[in-house]
Amino acid sequence: MLIRGETPVGVFSTEEEAYEAGIKQFAELPFLIARVEEGEPPHPAGLELLRQMGFLARAGMSDEDIDRFLETVYEDRSHQHPREVDPR
């Protein structure tokens, strides 16, 4: 699936087809290619991540900057593990 911002643009048989369509339609503007498979709907946190990435792209951040930003954010949270709570 080809996505620009938060808007799905089209569904393609291969990632290469989606990439070519993205280049033709958006030239140098950022776009996202997402693999769509049958199964459970995405977790809300994953959808929120896609929204954040779209916002950052619209704000003018490069793909590399977005990747670094997300790595930093999620590395900072990696120490947060669910704790078991004794209900007694």
Gaussian input, Z-matrix of N, CA and C with variables (Angstrom, degrees):
# hf/3-21g

backbone

0 1
 N
 C     1     B1
 C     2     B2     1     A1
 N     3     B3     2     A2     1     D1
 C     4     B4     3     A3     2     D2
 C     5     B5     4     A4     3     D3
 N     6     B6     5     A5     4     D4
 C     7     B7     6     A6     5     D5
 C     8     B8     7     A7     6     D6
 N     9     B9     8     A8     7     D7
 C    10    B10     9     A9     8     D8
 C    11    B11    10    A10     9     D9
 N    12    B12    11    A11    10    D10
 C    13    B13    12    A12    11    D11
 C    14    B14    13    A13    12    D12
 N    15    B15    14    A14    13    D13
 C    16    B16    15    A15    14    D14
 C    17    B17    16    A16    15    D15
 N    18    B18    17    A17    16    D16
 C    19    B19    18    A18    17    D17
 C    20    B20    19    A19    18    D18
 N    21    B21    20    A20    19    D19
 C    22    B22    21    A21    20    D20
 C    23    B23    22    A22    21    D21
 N    24    B24    23    A23    22    D22
 C    25    B25    24    A24    23    D23
 C    26    B26    25    A25    24    D24
 N    27    B27    26    A26    25    D25
 C    28    B28    27    A27    26    D26
 C    29    B29    28    A28    27    D27
 N    30    B30    29    A29    28    D28
 C    31    B31    30    A30    29    D29
 C    32    B32    31    A31    30    D30
 N    33    B33    32    A32    31    D31
 C    34    B34    33    A33    32    D32
 C    35    B35    34    A34    33    D33
 N    36    B36    35    A35    34    D34
 C    37    B37    36    A36    35    D35
 C    38    B38    37    A37    36    D36
 N    39    B39    38    A38    37    D37
 C    40    B40    39    A39    38    D38
 C    41    B41    40    A40    39    D39
 N    42    B42    41    A41    40    D40
 C    43    B43    42    A42    41    D41
 C    44    B44    43    A43    42    D42
 N    45    B45    44    A44    43    D43
 C    46    B46    45    A45    44    D44
 C    47    B47    46    A46    45    D45
 N    48    B48    47    A47    46    D46
 C    49    B49    48    A48    47    D47
 C    50    B50    49    A49    48    D48
 N    51    B51    50    A50    49    D49
 C    52    B52    51    A51    50    D50
 C    53    B53    52    A52    51    D51
 N    54    B54    53    A53    52    D52
 C    55    B55    54    A54    53    D53
 C    56    B56    55    A55    54    D54
 N    57    B57    56    A56    55    D55
 C    58    B58    57    A57    56    D56
 C    59    B59    58    A58    57    D57
 N    60    B60    59    A59    58    D58
 C    61    B61    60    A60    59    D59
 C    62    B62    61    A61    60    D60
 N    63    B63    62    A62    61    D61
 C    64    B64    63    A63    62    D62
 C    65    B65    64    A64    63    D63
 N    66    B66    65    A65    64    D64
 C    67    B67    66    A66    65    D65
 C    68    B68    67    A67    66    D66
 N    69    B69    68    A68    67    D67
 C    70    B70    69    A69    68    D68
 C    71    B71    70    A70    69    D69
 N    72    B72    71    A71    70    D70
 C    73    B73    72    A72    71    D71
 C    74    B74    73    A73    72    D72
 N    75    B75    74    A74    73    D73
 C    76    B76    75    A75    74    D74
 C    77    B77    76    A76    75    D75
 N    78    B78    77    A77    76    D76
 C    79    B79    78    A78    77    D77
 C    80    B80    79    A79    78    D78
 N    81    B81    80    A80    79    D79
 C    82    B82    81    A81    80    D80
 C    83    B83    82    A82    81    D81
 N    84    B84    83    A83    82    D82
 C    85    B85    84    A84    83    D83
 C    86    B86    85    A85    84    D84
 N    87    B87    86    A86    85    D85
 C    88    B88    87    A87    86    D86
 C    89    B89    88    A88    87    D87
 N    90    B90    89    A89    88    D88
 C    91    B91    90    A90    89    D89
 C    92    B92    91    A91    90    D90
 N    93    B93    92    A92    91    D91
 C    94    B94    93    A93    92    D92
 C    95    B95    94    A94    93    D93
 N    96    B96    95    A95    94    D94
 C    97    B97    96    A96    95    D95
 C    98    B98    97    A97    96    D96
 N    99    B99    98    A98    97    D97
 C   100   B100    99    A99    98    D98
 C   101   B101   100   A100    99    D99
 N   102   B102   101   A101   100   D100
 C   103   B103   102   A102   101   D101
 C   104   B104   103   A103   102   D102
 N   105   B105   104   A104   103   D103
 C   106   B106   105   A105   104   D104
 C   107   B107   106   A106   105   D105
 N   108   B108   107   A107   106   D106
 C   109   B109   108   A108   107   D107
 C   110   B110   109   A109   108   D108
 N   111   B111   110   A110   109   D109
 C   112   B112   111   A111   110   D110
 C   113   B113   112   A112   111   D111
 N   114   B114   113   A113   112   D112
 C   115   B115   114   A114   113   D113
 C   116   B116   115   A115   114   D114
 N   117   B117   116   A116   115   D115
 C   118   B118   117   A117   116   D116
 C   119   B119   118   A118   117   D117
 N   120   B120   119   A119   118   D118
 C   121   B121   120   A120   119   D119
 C   122   B122   121   A121   120   D120
 N   123   B123   122   A122   121   D121
 C   124   B124   123   A123   122   D122
 C   125   B125   124   A124   123   D123
 N   126   B126   125   A125   124   D124
 C   127   B127   126   A126   125   D125
 C   128   B128   127   A127   126   D126
 N   129   B129   128   A128   127   D127
 C   130   B130   129   A129   128   D128
 C   131   B131   130   A130   129   D129
 N   132   B132   131   A131   130   D130
 C   133   B133   132   A132   131   D131
 C   134   B134   133   A133   132   D132
 N   135   B135   134   A134   133   D133
 C   136   B136   135   A135   134   D134
 C   137   B137   136   A136   135   D135
 N   138   B138   137   A137   136   D136
 C   139   B139   138   A138   137   D137
 C   140   B140   139   A139   138   D138
 N   141   B141   140   A140   139   D139
 C   142   B142   141   A141   140   D140
 C   143   B143   142   A142   141   D141
 N   144   B144   143   A143   142   D142
 C   145   B145   144   A144   143   D143
 C   146   B146   145   A145   144   D144
 N   147   B147   146   A146   145   D145
 C   148   B148   147   A147   146   D146
 C   149   B149   148   A148   147   D147
 N   150   B150   149   A149   148   D148
 C   151   B151   150   A150   149   D149
 C   152   B152   151   A151   150   D150
 N   153   B153   152   A152   151   D151
 C   154   B154   153   A153   152   D152
 C   155   B155   154   A154   153   D153
 N   156   B156   155   A155   154   D154
 C   157   B157   156   A156   155   D155
 C   158   B158   157   A157   156   D156
 N   159   B159   158   A158   157   D157
 C   160   B160   159   A159   158   D158
 C   161   B161   160   A160   159   D159
 N   162   B162   161   A161   160   D160
 C   163   B163   162   A162   161   D161
 C   164   B164   163   A163   162   D162
 N   165   B165   164   A164   163   D163
 C   166   B166   165   A165   164   D164
 C   167   B167   166   A166   165   D165
 N   168   B168   167   A167   166   D166
 C   169   B169   168   A168   167   D167
 C   170   B170   169   A169   168   D168
 N   171   B171   170   A170   169   D169
 C   172   B172   171   A171   170   D170
 C   173   B173   172   A172   171   D171
 N   174   B174   173   A173   172   D172
 C   175   B175   174   A174   173   D173
 C   176   B176   175   A175   174   D174
 N   177   B177   176   A176   175   D175
 C   178   B178   177   A177   176   D176
 C   179   B179   178   A178   177   D177
 N   180   B180   179   A179   178   D178
 C   181   B181   180   A180   179   D179
 C   182   B182   181   A181   180   D180
 N   183   B183   182   A182   181   D181
 C   184   B184   183   A183   182   D182
 C   185   B185   184   A184   183   D183
 N   186   B186   185   A185   184   D184
 C   187   B187   186   A186   185   D185
 C   188   B188   187   A187   186   D186
 N   189   B189   188   A188   187   D187
 C   190   B190   189   A189   188   D188
 C   191   B191   190   A190   189   D189
 N   192   B192   191   A191   190   D190
 C   193   B193   192   A192   191   D191
 C   194   B194   193   A193   192   D192
 N   195   B195   194   A194   193   D193
 C   196   B196   195   A195   194   D194
 C   197   B197   196   A196   195   D195
 N   198   B198   197   A197   196   D196
 C   199   B199   198   A198   197   D197
 C   200   B200   199   A199   198   D198
 N   201   B201   200   A200   199   D199
 C   202   B202   201   A201   200   D200
 C   203   B203   202   A202   201   D201
 N   204   B204   203   A203   202   D202
 C   205   B205   204   A204   203   D203
 C   206   B206   205   A205   204   D204
 N   207   B207   206   A206   205   D205
 C   208   B208   207   A207   206   D206
 C   209   B209   208   A208   207   D207
 N   210   B210   209   A209   208   D208
 C   211   B211   210   A210   209   D209
 C   212   B212   211   A211   210   D210
 N   213   B213   212   A212   211   D211
 C   214   B214   213   A213   212   D212
 C   215   B215   214   A214   213   D213
 N   216   B216   215   A215   214   D214
 C   217   B217   216   A216   215   D215
 C   218   B218   217   A217   216   D216
 N   219   B219   218   A218   217   D217
 C   220   B220   219   A219   218   D218
 C   221   B221   220   A220   219   D219
 N   222   B222   221   A221   220   D220
 C   223   B223   222   A222   221   D221
 C   224   B224   223   A223   222   D222
 N   225   B225   224   A224   223   D223
 C   226   B226   225   A225   224   D224
 C   227   B227   226   A226   225   D225
 N   228   B228   227   A227   226   D226
 C   229   B229   228   A228   227   D227
 C   230   B230   229   A229   228   D228
 N   231   B231   230   A230   229   D229
 C   232   B232   231   A231   230   D230
 C   233   B233   232   A232   231   D231
 N   234   B234   233   A233   232   D232
 C   235   B235   234   A234   233   D233
 C   236   B236   235   A235   234   D234
 N   237   B237   236   A236   235   D235
 C   238   B238   237   A237   236   D236
 C   239   B239   238   A238   237   D237
 N   240   B240   239   A239   238   D238
 C   241   B241   240   A240   239   D239
 C   242   B242   241   A241   240   D240
 N   243   B243   242   A242   241   D241
 C   244   B244   243   A243   242   D242
 C   245   B245   244   A244   243   D243
 N   246   B246   245   A245   244   D244
 C   247   B247   246   A246   245   D245
 C   248   B248   247   A247   246   D246
 N   249   B249   248   A248   247   D247
 C   250   B250   249   A249   248   D248
 C   251   B251   250   A250   249   D249
 N   252   B252   251   A251   250   D250
 C   253   B253   252   A252   251   D251
 C   254   B254   253   A253   252   D252
 N   255   B255   254   A254   253   D253
 C   256   B256   255   A255   254   D254
 C   257   B257   256   A256   255   D255
 N   258   B258   257   A257   256   D256
 C   259   B259   258   A258   257   D257
 C   260   B260   259   A259   258   D258
 N   261   B261   260   A260   259   D259
 C   262   B262   261   A261   260   D260
 C   263   B263   262   A262   261   D261

   B1=1.4440
   B2=1.5248
   B3=1.3047
   B4=1.4567
   B5=1.5213
   B6=1.3376
   B7=1.4624
   B8=1.5231
   B9=1.3105
   B10=1.4712
   B11=1.5178
   B12=1.3288
   B13=1.4602
   B14=1.5216
   B15=1.3172
   B16=1.4580
   B17=1.5261
   B18=1.3388
   B19=1.4571
   B20=1.5242
   B21=1.3546
   B22=1.4645
   B23=1.5299
   B24=1.3278
   B25=1.4555
   B26=1.5195
   B27=1.3228
   B28=1.4592
   B29=1.5130
   B30=1.3281
   B31=1.4578
   B32=1.5243
   B33=1.3271
   B34=1.4505
   B35=1.5236
   B36=1.3226
   B37=1.4664
   B38=1.5189
   B39=1.3396
   B40=1.4649
   B41=1.5212
   B42=1.3376
   B43=1.4580
   B44=1.5295
   B45=1.3371
   B46=1.4645
   B47=1.5291
   B48=1.3313
   B49=1.4672
   B50=1.5340
   B51=1.3318
   B52=1.4632
   B53=1.5274
   B54=1.3340
   B55=1.4641
   B56=1.5303
   B57=1.3141
   B58=1.4688
   B59=1.5293
   B60=1.3340
   B61=1.4691
   B62=1.5326
   B63=1.3296
   B64=1.4635
   B65=1.5167
   B66=1.3246
   B67=1.4672
   B68=1.5294
   B69=1.3339
   B70=1.4711
   B71=1.5271
   B72=1.3414
   B73=1.4642
   B74=1.5237
   B75=1.3356
   B76=1.4558
   B77=1.5207
   B78=1.3252
   B79=1.4695
   B80=1.5252
   B81=1.3148
   B82=1.4655
   B83=1.5274
   B84=1.3181
   B85=1.4600
   B86=1.5222
   B87=1.3418
   B88=1.4645
   B89=1.5318
   B90=1.3162
   B91=1.4630
   B92=1.5165
   B93=1.3120
   B94=1.4593
   B95=1.5121
   B96=1.3267
   B97=1.4584
   B98=1.5240
   B99=1.3150
   B100=1.4608
   B101=1.5231
   B102=1.3122
   B103=1.4597
   B104=1.5275
   B105=1.3167
   B106=1.4577
   B107=1.5257
   B108=1.3117
   B109=1.4545
   B110=1.5164
   B111=1.3083
   B112=1.4617
   B113=1.5177
   B114=1.3018
   B115=1.4501
   B116=1.5095
   B117=1.3165
   B118=1.4570
   B119=1.5273
   B120=1.3270
   B121=1.4680
   B122=1.5209
   B123=1.3229
   B124=1.4649
   B125=1.5206
   B126=1.3068
   B127=1.4602
   B128=1.5317
   B129=1.3295
   B130=1.4701
   B131=1.5287
   B132=1.3302
   B133=1.4701
   B134=1.5258
   B135=1.3382
   B136=1.4595
   B137=1.5153
   B138=1.3143
   B139=1.4553
   B140=1.5246
   B141=1.3254
   B142=1.4641
   B143=1.5317
   B144=1.3160
   B145=1.4585
   B146=1.5304
   B147=1.3354
   B148=1.4647
   B149=1.5248
   B150=1.3308
   B151=1.4647
   B152=1.5330
   B153=1.3404
   B154=1.4653
   B155=1.5247
   B156=1.3277
   B157=1.4606
   B158=1.5258
   B159=1.3216
   B160=1.4583
   B161=1.5202
   B162=1.3282
   B163=1.4575
   B164=1.5228
   B165=1.3247
   B166=1.4631
   B167=1.5245
   B168=1.3234
   B169=1.4679
   B170=1.5214
   B171=1.3330
   B172=1.4722
   B173=1.5275
   B174=1.3299
   B175=1.4593
   B176=1.5275
   B177=1.3284
   B178=1.4580
   B179=1.5110
   B180=1.3415
   B181=1.4598
   B182=1.5186
   B183=1.3192
   B184=1.4639
   B185=1.5266
   B186=1.3198
   B187=1.4648
   B188=1.5269
   B189=1.3340
   B190=1.4648
   B191=1.5278
   B192=1.3422
   B193=1.4606
   B194=1.5250
   B195=1.3364
   B196=1.4697
   B197=1.5199
   B198=1.3345
   B199=1.4648
   B200=1.5262
   B201=1.3370
   B202=1.4719
   B203=1.5274
   B204=1.3234
   B205=1.4591
   B206=1.5295
   B207=1.3339
   B208=1.4585
   B209=1.5214
   B210=1.3336
   B211=1.4646
   B212=1.5218
   B213=1.3265
   B214=1.4619
   B215=1.5193
   B216=1.3234
   B217=1.4703
   B218=1.5160
   B219=1.3254
   B220=1.4602
   B221=1.5172
   B222=1.3265
   B223=1.4592
   B224=1.5195
   B225=1.3472
   B226=1.4636
   B227=1.5231
   B228=1.3088
   B229=1.4670
   B230=1.5253
   B231=1.3289
   B232=1.4626
   B233=1.5274
   B234=1.3298
   B235=1.4609
   B236=1.5325
   B237=1.3066
   B238=1.4621
   B239=1.5274
   B240=1.2826
   B241=1.4599
   B242=1.5245
   B243=1.3144
   B244=1.4746
   B245=1.5235
   B246=1.2974
   B247=1.4536
   B248=1.5243
   B249=1.3140
   B250=1.4587
   B251=1.5193
   B252=1.3006
   B253=1.4634
   B254=1.5123
   B255=1.3098
   B256=1.4527
   B257=1.5174
   B258=1.3458
   B259=1.4692
   B260=1.5312
   B261=1.3197
   B262=1.4713
   B263=1.4634
   A1=107.67
   A2=115.80
   A3=122.98
   A4=107.94
   A5=116.24
   A6=121.46
   A7=108.66
   A8=116.08
   A9=122.14
   A10=106.35
   A11=117.14
   A12=120.97
   A13=108.64
   A14=116.81
   A15=121.55
   A16=111.21
   A17=116.72
   A18=120.82
   A19=111.32
   A20=117.87
   A21=119.77
   A22=109.35
   A23=116.18
   A24=121.26
   A25=111.35
   A26=117.48
   A27=119.82
   A28=111.92
   A29=114.82
   A30=122.22
   A31=107.45
   A32=116.29
   A33=122.00
   A34=110.16
   A35=116.07
   A36=121.11
   A37=112.62
   A38=116.61
   A39=120.20
   A40=109.92
   A41=115.05
   A42=120.22
   A43=110.20
   A44=116.30
   A45=120.02
   A46=110.92
   A47=117.04
   A48=120.57
   A49=110.77
   A50=116.19
   A51=120.37
   A52=110.10
   A53=116.51
   A54=120.63
   A55=110.71
   A56=116.95
   A57=120.79
   A58=111.09
   A59=116.55
   A60=120.13
   A61=110.42
   A62=117.09
   A63=120.71
   A64=111.69
   A65=116.71
   A66=120.65
   A67=110.15
   A68=117.03
   A69=120.58
   A70=111.47
   A71=116.87
   A72=120.78
   A73=113.30
   A74=117.23
   A75=119.20
   A76=114.38
   A77=117.96
   A78=123.04
   A79=110.67
   A80=118.03
   A81=122.51
   A82=113.55
   A83=118.54
   A84=120.73
   A85=110.19
   A86=118.15
   A87=120.30
   A88=111.69
   A89=114.92
   A90=121.97
   A91=107.66
   A92=115.87
   A93=122.02
   A94=109.52
   A95=115.90
   A96=121.30
   A97=106.45
   A98=116.65
   A99=121.39
   A100=109.66
   A101=115.65
   A102=120.92
   A103=107.96
   A104=116.46
   A105=121.41
   A106=107.54
   A107=115.21
   A108=120.43
   A109=109.21
   A110=115.16
   A111=118.94
   A112=108.87
   A113=115.25
   A114=119.45
   A115=110.73
   A116=114.13
   A117=120.75
   A118=110.04
   A119=117.50
   A120=119.20
   A121=110.11
   A122=117.70
   A123=119.61
   A124=111.89
   A125=114.43
   A126=121.30
   A127=108.46
   A128=118.28
   A129=120.48
   A130=113.57
   A131=117.53
   A132=119.73
   A133=110.36
   A134=117.13
   A135=120.65
   A136=111.36
   A137=116.54
   A138=120.00
   A139=110.91
   A140=116.20
   A141=120.36
   A142=110.17
   A143=117.04
   A144=120.67
   A145=110.62
   A146=117.48
   A147=120.52
   A148=111.10
   A149=117.47
   A150=120.43
   A151=110.82
   A152=116.69
   A153=120.54
   A154=110.47
   A155=116.79
   A156=120.40
   A157=110.35
   A158=117.34
   A159=120.76
   A160=111.58
   A161=116.71
   A162=121.17
   A163=110.78
   A164=116.42
   A165=120.03
   A166=111.07
   A167=117.14
   A168=120.64
   A169=110.21
   A170=117.02
   A171=120.17
   A172=111.21
   A173=116.27
   A174=120.62
   A175=111.75
   A176=117.03
   A177=120.91
   A178=115.65
   A179=118.37
   A180=119.89
   A181=109.54
   A182=116.11
   A183=120.72
   A184=109.35
   A185=116.43
   A186=120.85
   A187=110.76
   A188=116.47
   A189=120.19
   A190=110.70
   A191=116.40
   A192=119.85
   A193=111.47
   A194=116.10
   A195=120.17
   A196=109.80
   A197=116.83
   A198=120.04
   A199=111.12
   A200=117.21
   A201=120.52
   A202=111.30
   A203=116.14
   A204=120.74
   A205=110.43
   A206=117.15
   A207=120.36
   A208=111.53
   A209=117.67
   A210=120.17
   A211=110.34
   A212=116.45
   A213=120.90
   A214=111.08
   A215=116.79
   A216=120.72
   A217=110.53
   A218=117.08
   A219=118.65
   A220=112.36
   A221=119.27
   A222=120.46
   A223=109.72
   A224=116.25
   A225=120.13
   A226=111.37
   A227=117.21
   A228=120.93
   A229=112.53
   A230=117.87
   A231=120.38
   A232=112.11
   A233=117.70
   A234=120.37
   A235=111.69
   A236=116.84
   A237=120.63
   A238=109.38
   A239=115.81
   A240=120.88
   A241=108.61
   A242=116.92
   A243=118.15
   A244=109.89
   A245=115.52
   A246=120.35
   A247=109.06
   A248=115.04
   A249=119.01
   A250=107.91
   A251=115.43
   A252=120.70
   A253=107.68
   A254=115.41
   A255=120.40
   A256=108.44
   A257=117.97
   A258=120.90
   A259=114.28
   A260=118.05
   A261=119.34
   A262=113.49
   D1=137.37
   D2=176.99
   D3=-99.82
   D4=129.57
   D5=-176.73
   D6=-130.71
   D7=135.95
   D8=174.56
   D9=-121.76
   D10=117.03
   D11=-174.90
   D12=66.86
   D13=-119.07
   D14=176.71
   D15=-110.01
   D16=9.83
   D17=-173.37
   D18=-105.77
   D19=119.84
   D20=172.46
   D21=-65.44
   D22=131.59
   D23=-176.74
   D24=-102.25
   D25=-37.37
   D26=-179.26
   D27=-174.83
   D28=162.72
   D29=177.66
   D30=-114.93
   D31=134.14
   D32=-175.79
   D33=-129.46
   D34=158.49
   D35=-178.31
   D36=-71.66
   D37=-32.64
   D38=-178.65
   D39=-133.47
   D40=161.71
   D41=176.75
   D42=-65.05
   D43=-34.55
   D44=179.64
   D45=-62.58
   D46=-43.07
   D47=178.23
   D48=-62.49
   D49=-41.71
   D50=178.83
   D51=-63.91
   D52=-41.13
   D53=179.87
   D54=-63.15
   D55=-47.68
   D56=179.73
   D57=-59.76
   D58=-42.06
   D59=178.61
   D60=-65.14
   D61=-39.61
   D62=178.80
   D63=-63.20
   D64=-42.90
   D65=178.71
   D66=-63.78
   D67=-43.55
   D68=-179.67
   D69=-63.93
   D70=-42.07
   D71=-174.56
   D72=-81.98
   D73=-34.92
   D74=-170.01
   D75=-118.52
   D76=-4.58
   D77=178.88
   D78=50.24
   D79=-110.39
   D80=-175.71
   D81=-91.27
   D82=-2.75
   D83=-179.77
   D84=-75.69
   D85=147.84
   D86=-179.85
   D87=-71.32
   D88=145.01
   D89=173.97
   D90=-146.63
   D91=167.39
   D92=-176.90
   D93=-122.01
   D94=138.74
   D95=172.20
   D96=-113.32
   D97=122.69
   D98=-178.57
   D99=-121.86
   D100=136.33
   D101=176.36
   D102=-79.26
   D103=131.46
   D104=179.81
   D105=-114.23
   D106=124.47
   D107=-179.79
   D108=-129.86
   D109=155.72
   D110=176.13
   D111=-68.49
   D112=148.99
   D113=177.85
   D114=145.80
   D115=-159.78
   D116=-179.59
   D117=-64.61
   D118=148.48
   D119=175.04
   D120=-64.49
   D121=154.81
   D122=-178.57
   D123=-63.54
   D124=151.12
   D125=177.20
   D126=-65.89
   D127=143.00
   D128=179.71
   D129=-54.54
   D130=-31.64
   D131=178.84
   D132=-65.98
   D133=-35.60
   D134=177.10
   D135=-66.82
   D136=-39.53
   D137=177.11
   D138=-64.77
   D139=-39.03
   D140=178.18
   D141=-64.48
   D142=-39.38
   D143=177.66
   D144=-60.92
   D145=-43.37
   D146=177.54
   D147=-62.17
   D148=-40.28
   D149=177.48
   D150=-62.62
   D151=-42.39
   D152=179.09
   D153=-62.52
   D154=-43.18
   D155=-179.64
   D156=-63.68
   D157=-40.50
   D158=177.79
   D159=-63.38
   D160=-41.12
   D161=178.43
   D162=-62.81
   D163=-45.27
   D164=-179.18
   D165=-64.62
   D166=-38.62
   D167=178.44
   D168=-64.73
   D169=-42.99
   D170=178.82
   D171=-64.86
   D172=-28.39
   D173=179.08
   D174=-77.02
   D175=-5.04
   D176=175.60
   D177=99.74
   D178=7.49
   D179=178.51
   D180=-74.11
   D181=142.54
   D182=177.30
   D183=-75.27
   D184=164.36
   D185=177.68
   D186=-58.17
   D187=-40.71
   D188=-179.09
   D189=-65.48
   D190=-41.34
   D191=178.62
   D192=-64.77
   D193=-39.57
   D194=178.04
   D195=-63.76
   D196=-44.07
   D197=178.37
   D198=-59.06
   D199=-46.29
   D200=179.77
   D201=-63.19
   D202=-41.91
   D203=179.57
   D204=-60.76
   D205=-48.75
   D206=-178.33
   D207=-65.90
   D208=-38.65
   D209=176.76
   D210=-59.95
   D211=-43.76
   D212=-179.99
   D213=-63.44
   D214=-46.54
   D215=-179.00
   D216=-61.18
   D217=-46.70
   D218=-175.12
   D219=-79.73
   D220=-24.93
   D221=172.01
   D222=-66.28
   D223=-40.46
   D224=179.02
   D225=-62.05
   D226=-29.75
   D227=-178.69
   D228=-91.22
   D229=-6.56
   D230=-174.10
   D231=-64.46
   D232=-21.93
   D233=179.56
   D234=-78.96
   D235=-10.75
   D236=-178.05
   D237=-88.07
   D238=103.85
   D239=178.91
   D240=-113.14
   D241=145.18
   D242=177.02
   D243=-59.67
   D244=140.07
   D245=178.11
   D246=-105.85
   D247=141.97
   D248=174.61
   D249=-78.05
   D250=136.45
   D251=179.85
   D252=-115.96
   D253=130.23
   D254=177.21
   D255=-82.07
   D256=113.42
   D257=-174.86
   D258=-72.69
   D259=2.09
   D260=-178.17
   D261=-67.43

